[in-house]
Amino acid sequence: MSRSLVVLLVVVVVLVGGMFVLSGRAHEKPLTHVEKVVTLANLQG
């Protein structure tokens, strides 16, 4: 095998491995609803 082919294979393996690691870490966080009091004075300003 030529050196460039070995380098290409190593890069592909690292990228695919990184995608699996990142996909395993991705967990959706539940949404939190935040309510703030808004006075009419702030809206008219």
BELUR-V881774 format. One line per field, one symbol per residue. ss: DSSP state (h for helix, s for strand, l for the rest). phi: phi as a letter, one per 40 degrees, with the letter a starting at -180 (. if undefined). psi: psi as a letter, one per 40 degrees, with the letter a starting at -180 (. if undefined). A space follows every 10 residues. Layout:
ss = ???
phi = ???
psi = ???
//
This chain:
ss = llhhhhhhhh hhhhhhhhhh hhhhhlllll lllllllllh hhhhl
phi = .ccccccccc cccccccccc ccccccbccc cbcbbbcbcc ccccd
psi = iidddddddd dddddddddd ddddehhhii hhhhhihhid ddde.
//
